[in-house]
Amino acid sequence: MKKIHLLITIFFVIVSCSSDSNSTSGDNYNRTELLTNWADNLIIPRYENYQSKVGILQTNATTFTADPNQTNLDVLRLAWLEAYKAYQYVGMFSIGKADEINLNSTVNIYPTNQTGIQTNISSGTYNFALLSQYDKQGLPALDYMLNGLATSDSEIIDFYVTNSDATKYKQYLTDLVNQLKVNIDLIVADWNGSYRNLFISSSGNSVSSSTNKMVNNFIKYFEKDIRSGKVGIPAGIFSNGTLYPEKVEAYHKNDVSKVLLNESIIATQDFFNGKYFSSTTEGSSLKSYLNYLGTVRDGQSLSTIINTQFGTINTVNANLNDSFSSQVNSNNNAMLSSYDAMQQNIVYLKLDMMQALNITVDYVDADGD
């Protein structure tokens, strides 16, 4: 009798472990290979690239605060934009340390809270770890500090030179950049430490497995942050047609909305295809997973349909103004077309692909789509 109980116990231990540790899914696709490609050739290199850009941003911020002038402001602005572009490649990775420290919320909540920023500067007291401070930090806050304090560059520079609170403005600018650096350093150290192996080892098909969580994060980012945040909200999709030109990404710079959107689309498609960062090589991916399963829609390979739709998105987005604030005011139909093109790929990814991969949506859909 004791032997029977022992055998039953061993059986249940094996079953409980297998749901999140096998190298293959229930369909026998090698998820370990998939997760290894994601970790080594996409996630870690993208994070390290963003870390490098933030490091340059920090160096240039130090130079500017030491000597606020037009040349140093121009260099700092360029470093800010390069960091912003690099961030488009990592925003989808809300897993591990990034999820723990709420990276997306601390880096890219827009519109930024101008009134709150001014209160922080005046008081000199703030804690960026608090939820109430999320909209007063990150790249949008830097956008305001570098581009939105005044209408001319000379007036912006004066905030850091002749303003009665010039020292506080310098300190806030420094603290914003330092917080970006602290956060990305934590994430990169975690991935290059123990988290990489933990991520890859969770290769089963349970709801908590790395593949299932990563697929949900990927689609959620494309749906909520890109489709809705960058385009849908400013275009009035969720406000009965009321337009919000002030809610575009990088509002104060105001001529890089399209640049940031385009970078995010490239980042999204590259992830789907398992494309190495800064390389044309493709590894195990969602595309190869769908091909392995032989997934079709209307008689055509689903992976081909998804990539074709990404091409359509790029074609439609090419018609957009560099400034989305100007676009919604001059011809909002172009924004609506962009939204519709992205929405079609949401259908392919969120419905067709997730069903094929037997992955359940784990986030709340409040948009009605």
C-alpha positions as CSV (number, residue, x, y, z in Angstrom):
1,M,0.0,0.0,0.0
2,K,2.9,2.4,0.8
3,K,4.4,1.6,-2.6
4,I,1.1,2.5,-4.3
5,H,1.0,5.9,-2.5
6,L,4.6,6.5,-3.4
7,L,4.0,5.8,-7.0
8,I,0.9,8.1,-7.0
9,T,2.9,10.9,-5.4
10,I,5.7,10.6,-7.9
11,F,3.2,10.6,-10.7
12,F,1.6,13.9,-9.5
13,V,5.0,15.5,-9.0
14,I,5.9,14.7,-12.6
15,V,2.6,16.0,-13.9
16,S,2.8,19.2,-11.9
17,C,6.4,19.9,-13.1
18,S,5.8,19.0,-16.7
19,S,3.3,21.7,-17.3
20,D,6.0,24.4,-17.1
21,S,9.3,22.7,-17.7
22,N,9.1,20.5,-20.8
23,S,11.1,21.6,-23.8
24,T,8.1,21.0,-26.1
25,S,4.5,22.2,-25.9
26,G,1.5,20.0,-26.2
27,D,1.8,20.1,-29.9
28,N,5.5,19.1,-29.7
29,Y,6.9,22.4,-30.9
30,N,10.3,23.1,-29.3
31,R,9.5,26.0,-27.0
32,T,13.0,25.9,-25.5
33,E,14.5,26.8,-28.8
34,L,11.9,29.5,-29.2
35,L,12.6,31.0,-25.8
36,T,16.4,30.8,-26.3
37,N,16.2,32.7,-29.5
38,W,14.0,35.3,-27.9
39,A,16.3,35.7,-24.9
40,D,19.7,35.7,-26.6
41,N,19.0,37.3,-30.0
42,L,16.1,39.7,-29.3
43,I,15.3,40.5,-25.7
44,I,18.8,40.9,-24.2
45,P,20.3,42.7,-27.2
46,R,17.4,45.1,-27.4
47,Y,17.6,45.8,-23.8
48,E,21.4,46.4,-24.0
49,N,20.9,48.7,-26.9
50,Y,18.4,50.8,-25.0
51,Q,20.7,50.7,-22.0
52,S,23.5,52.1,-24.2
53,K,21.3,54.9,-25.5
54,V,20.2,55.8,-22.0
55,G,23.9,55.9,-21.0
56,I,24.6,58.4,-23.7
57,L,21.6,60.4,-22.7
58,Q,22.9,60.5,-19.1
59,T,26.3,61.7,-20.3
60,N,24.8,64.4,-22.4
61,A,22.4,65.5,-19.7
62,T,25.4,65.9,-17.4
63,T,27.1,68.1,-20.0
64,F,24.1,70.2,-20.5
65,T,23.4,70.9,-16.9
66,A,27.0,71.8,-16.4
67,D,26.8,74.3,-19.3
68,P,23.3,75.0,-20.6
69,N,23.7,76.3,-24.1
70,Q,22.2,75.7,-27.6
71,T,24.9,73.2,-28.7
72,N,24.5,71.1,-25.6
73,L,20.7,71.3,-25.8
74,D,20.8,70.0,-29.4
75,V,23.0,67.1,-28.5
76,L,20.9,66.2,-25.5
77,R,17.7,66.3,-27.6
78,L,19.2,64.0,-30.1
79,A,20.3,61.5,-27.4
80,W,16.7,61.7,-26.0
81,L,15.2,60.8,-29.4
82,E,17.7,57.9,-29.9
83,A,16.8,56.6,-26.5
84,Y,13.1,57.0,-27.3
85,K,13.5,55.1,-30.5
86,A,15.4,52.3,-28.8
87,Y,12.7,52.0,-26.2
88,Q,10.2,51.1,-28.9
89,Y,12.0,47.8,-29.2
90,V,11.7,46.8,-25.5
91,G,8.3,48.1,-24.4
92,M,6.7,44.7,-25.2
93,F,8.8,42.8,-22.8
94,S,6.8,43.3,-19.6
95,I,8.1,40.2,-18.0
96,G,10.6,39.5,-15.2
97,K,12.2,42.6,-13.7
98,A,10.5,44.9,-16.2
99,D,7.1,43.8,-14.9
100,E,8.3,44.0,-11.3
101,I,9.3,47.6,-11.6
102,N,6.5,48.6,-14.0
103,L,9.0,49.7,-16.7
104,N,6.4,50.8,-19.2
105,S,4.6,53.0,-16.7
106,T,7.8,54.7,-15.5
107,V,9.2,55.2,-19.0
108,N,6.4,56.1,-21.4
109,I,3.2,57.4,-19.9
110,Y,1.9,60.3,-22.0
111,P,0.7,63.0,-22.0
112,T,3.1,63.8,-19.2
113,N,1.8,65.7,-16.1
114,Q,3.2,69.2,-16.6
115,T,1.6,70.6,-13.5
116,G,2.9,67.7,-11.4
117,I,6.4,68.2,-12.8
118,Q,6.4,71.9,-11.9
119,T,5.2,71.0,-8.4
120,N,8.0,68.5,-8.1
121,I,10.5,71.0,-9.2
122,S,9.3,73.7,-6.9
123,S,9.2,71.4,-3.9
124,G,12.3,69.5,-4.7
125,T,10.7,66.4,-3.1
126,Y,9.5,63.4,-5.1
127,N,9.8,59.7,-5.1
128,F,9.7,58.2,-8.6
129,A,8.9,54.8,-7.2
130,L,5.4,55.9,-6.3
131,L,2.4,55.2,-8.6
132,S,1.4,58.9,-8.3
133,Q,4.8,59.8,-9.9
134,Y,4.6,57.6,-13.0
135,D,3.2,60.4,-15.2
136,K,5.9,62.9,-14.0
137,Q,8.9,60.9,-15.2
138,G,10.3,59.0,-18.1
139,L,10.8,60.0,-21.7
140,P,7.7,62.1,-22.0
141,A,8.7,64.2,-19.0
142,L,12.1,64.7,-20.6
143,D,10.3,65.8,-23.8
144,Y,8.6,68.5,-21.7
145,M,11.9,69.5,-20.0
146,L,13.8,69.8,-23.3
147,N,11.1,71.0,-25.7
148,G,8.1,72.2,-23.8
149,L,9.1,74.7,-21.2
150,A,8.8,77.6,-23.6
151,T,8.3,78.4,-27.2
152,S,11.9,79.2,-28.1
153,D,15.2,77.5,-27.4
154,S,16.6,80.5,-25.8
155,E,13.7,80.7,-23.4
156,I,14.1,77.0,-22.6
157,I,17.8,77.4,-21.9
158,D,17.0,80.3,-19.5
159,F,15.1,77.9,-17.3
160,Y,18.4,76.2,-16.6
161,V,20.4,79.5,-16.4
162,T,18.6,82.6,-15.2
163,N,15.4,81.2,-13.7
164,S,15.2,81.6,-9.9
165,D,14.7,77.8,-9.7
166,A,17.4,77.0,-12.3
167,T,19.3,74.7,-9.9
168,K,16.1,72.8,-9.3
169,Y,15.4,72.4,-13.0
170,K,18.9,71.0,-13.5
171,Q,18.4,68.6,-10.7
172,Y,15.0,67.4,-12.0
173,L,16.4,66.8,-15.4
174,T,19.3,64.9,-13.9
175,D,17.0,62.8,-11.7
176,L,14.7,61.9,-14.6
177,V,17.7,60.6,-16.6
178,N,19.2,58.8,-13.7
179,Q,15.9,57.0,-13.0
180,L,15.8,55.7,-16.5
181,K,19.4,54.5,-16.1
182,V,18.7,52.8,-12.8
183,N,15.7,50.9,-14.1
184,I,17.3,49.6,-17.3
185,D,20.5,48.7,-15.4
186,L,18.4,46.5,-13.1
187,I,16.7,44.8,-16.0
188,V,19.9,44.1,-17.9
189,A,21.6,42.8,-14.8
190,D,18.7,40.5,-14.1
191,W,18.6,39.0,-17.6
192,N,22.4,38.6,-17.6
193,G,22.1,37.0,-14.2
194,S,19.7,34.3,-13.2
195,Y,16.6,35.4,-15.1
196,R,17.7,34.2,-18.6
197,N,17.8,30.6,-17.5
198,L,14.6,30.9,-15.5
199,F,12.8,32.3,-18.6
200,I,14.1,29.6,-20.9
201,S,13.4,26.8,-18.5
202,S,9.7,27.8,-18.2
203,S,9.0,26.2,-21.6
204,G,5.8,24.3,-20.9
205,N,2.3,25.4,-22.1
206,S,0.7,26.5,-18.8
207,V,-0.7,29.9,-18.4
208,S,2.3,31.0,-16.4
209,S,4.9,29.7,-18.8
210,S,7.3,32.1,-20.5
211,T,5.9,31.5,-24.0
212,N,2.3,32.1,-22.9
213,K,3.2,35.2,-20.9
214,M,5.4,36.6,-23.6
215,V,2.8,36.1,-26.4
216,N,0.2,37.9,-24.3
217,N,2.6,40.8,-23.5
218,F,3.6,41.1,-27.2
219,I,0.0,41.3,-28.4
220,K,-1.1,43.6,-25.5
221,Y,1.7,46.0,-26.4
222,F,0.8,46.0,-30.0
223,E,-2.9,46.5,-29.2
224,K,-2.8,48.9,-26.3
225,D,0.5,50.8,-26.5
226,I,0.9,51.0,-30.3
227,R,-2.6,50.8,-31.9
228,S,-4.5,52.6,-29.2
229,G,-1.9,54.8,-27.5
230,K,0.0,56.1,-30.5
231,V,-3.0,56.4,-32.9
232,G,-6.4,55.5,-31.5
233,I,-6.6,57.8,-28.5
234,P,-5.4,61.0,-30.3
235,A,-7.7,60.1,-33.2
236,G,-10.8,60.0,-31.0
237,I,-11.5,56.3,-31.4
238,F,-12.4,55.9,-27.8
239,S,-14.0,59.3,-27.2
240,N,-16.9,59.4,-29.6
241,G,-14.8,61.3,-32.2
242,T,-13.4,63.9,-29.8
243,L,-9.8,64.5,-30.9
244,Y,-6.9,64.8,-28.6
245,P,-3.9,66.3,-30.4
246,E,-2.2,66.9,-27.1
247,K,-2.2,63.2,-26.3
248,V,0.3,62.1,-29.0
249,E,3.6,60.6,-28.2
250,A,6.5,63.2,-27.9
251,Y,3.9,66.0,-28.0
252,H,6.4,68.8,-27.2
253,K,8.9,67.8,-29.9
254,N,5.8,67.4,-32.1
255,D,7.5,66.1,-35.3
256,V,8.6,62.6,-34.3
257,S,5.3,60.8,-33.7
258,K,5.6,59.0,-37.0
259,V,9.2,58.1,-36.4
260,L,8.4,56.5,-33.1
261,L,5.3,54.6,-34.6
262,N,7.4,53.3,-37.4
263,E,10.1,52.0,-35.1
264,S,7.5,50.3,-32.9
265,I,6.0,48.5,-36.0
266,I,9.5,47.3,-37.1
267,A,10.1,46.1,-33.6
268,T,6.8,44.2,-33.5
269,Q,7.2,42.5,-36.9
270,D,10.8,41.6,-36.1
271,F,9.7,39.9,-32.9
272,F,6.9,38.0,-34.7
273,N,9.5,36.8,-37.2
274,G,12.2,36.0,-34.6
275,K,14.6,38.4,-36.3
276,Y,17.9,38.9,-34.5
277,F,18.5,42.4,-33.3
278,S,20.8,44.3,-35.8
279,S,20.9,41.3,-38.1
280,T,18.9,39.8,-40.9
281,T,19.0,36.3,-39.4
282,E,15.8,34.8,-38.2
283,G,15.5,32.1,-35.6
284,S,12.7,30.2,-33.9
285,S,9.7,32.5,-33.7
286,L,5.9,32.8,-33.7
287,K,6.1,32.7,-37.5
288,S,8.0,29.4,-37.5
289,Y,5.6,28.1,-34.7
290,L,2.6,28.8,-36.9
291,N,4.3,27.3,-39.9
292,Y,5.1,24.2,-37.9
293,L,1.4,23.8,-37.0
294,G,0.4,24.4,-40.6
295,T,-1.9,27.2,-39.5
296,V,-4.0,28.6,-42.4
297,R,-6.7,31.2,-42.8
298,D,-8.8,31.3,-46.0
299,G,-6.5,28.8,-47.6
300,Q,-3.3,30.9,-46.9
301,S,-0.6,30.5,-44.4
302,L,-1.5,32.6,-41.3
303,S,2.2,33.7,-40.9
304,T,2.2,35.1,-44.5
305,I,-1.1,36.9,-43.9
306,I,0.3,38.5,-40.7
307,N,3.5,39.7,-42.5
308,T,1.5,40.9,-45.5
309,Q,-0.7,43.0,-43.1
310,F,2.4,44.5,-41.5
311,G,3.3,45.6,-45.0
312,T,-0.1,47.1,-45.4
313,I,0.3,48.9,-42.1
314,N,3.6,50.4,-43.3
315,T,2.0,51.5,-46.5
316,V,-0.9,53.2,-44.7
317,N,1.4,54.8,-42.1
318,A,3.6,56.3,-44.9
319,N,0.7,58.7,-45.5
320,L,0.8,60.2,-42.0
321,N,2.2,63.5,-41.1
322,D,5.4,63.5,-39.0
323,S,3.3,65.3,-36.3
324,F,0.3,63.4,-35.3
325,S,-1.0,66.5,-33.6
326,S,-1.2,68.2,-37.0
327,Q,-2.5,65.0,-38.6
328,V,-5.6,64.7,-36.3
329,N,-6.4,68.3,-36.9
330,S,-5.8,68.4,-40.6
331,N,-6.9,65.0,-41.8
332,N,-7.9,62.6,-39.1
333,N,-9.1,60.0,-41.6
334,A,-5.4,59.1,-42.2
335,M,-5.1,58.3,-38.5
336,L,-8.3,56.2,-38.7
337,S,-6.9,54.3,-41.6
338,S,-3.7,53.6,-39.6
339,Y,-5.8,52.4,-36.7
340,D,-7.9,50.1,-38.9
341,A,-4.8,48.6,-40.6
342,M,-3.3,47.7,-37.2
343,Q,-6.6,46.5,-35.9
344,Q,-6.8,43.9,-38.7
345,N,-3.5,42.4,-37.5
346,I,-4.9,42.4,-33.9
347,V,-7.5,40.0,-35.3
348,Y,-4.9,37.8,-36.9
349,L,-2.6,37.8,-33.9
350,K,-5.1,37.8,-31.0
351,L,-7.8,35.6,-32.4
352,D,-6.3,33.3,-35.1
353,M,-2.7,33.0,-33.8
354,M,-3.5,32.6,-30.1
355,Q,-6.1,30.0,-30.9
356,A,-3.7,28.1,-33.0
357,L,-1.1,28.2,-30.3
358,N,-3.7,27.3,-27.6
359,I,-2.9,30.4,-25.6
360,T,-5.5,32.2,-23.6
361,V,-5.7,36.0,-23.5
362,D,-4.7,37.0,-19.9
363,Y,-5.3,40.7,-20.0
364,V,-8.5,42.8,-19.8
365,D,-9.9,44.1,-23.1
366,A,-11.6,47.3,-22.3
367,D,-11.7,48.7,-25.8
368,G,-14.6,46.6,-27.0
369,D,-12.4,45.0,-29.7
